[in-house]
Amino acid sequence: MWEMNRPAYIAFEKLGRLSGAILLTLAAMASIAGAGLLRGRGWAWWMAVALFAINGLGDLINLILSHDLLRGGTGVLIAGAFLFFLTRPGVRRQLL
């Protein structure tokens, strides 16, 4: 699988065990936000928006620096779509 994204493999390899801790923390935060959203918690909406905004910003920086339209552009598009739907009035009304 790492052959599909060699630069990411190299970056994660440089971080060593820290990369695993970062990914585990991210997974825990996403799980907590998802569970909170399912329970209609307002704090979970803010957490989800923050996670997608940070993700989209990272993809935008990747797009600018690497000029890889497929990876960076797709990431920006997907994060933007999630942010768009999370910020619709009906969704916000349910959670805030």
Secondary structure, 3 states (H helix, E strand, C coil): CHHHHHHHHHHHHHHCHHHHHHHHHHHHHHHHHHHHHHCCCHHHHHHHHHHHHHHHHHHHHHHHHHCCHHHHHHHHHHHHHHHHHHCCHHHHHHHC
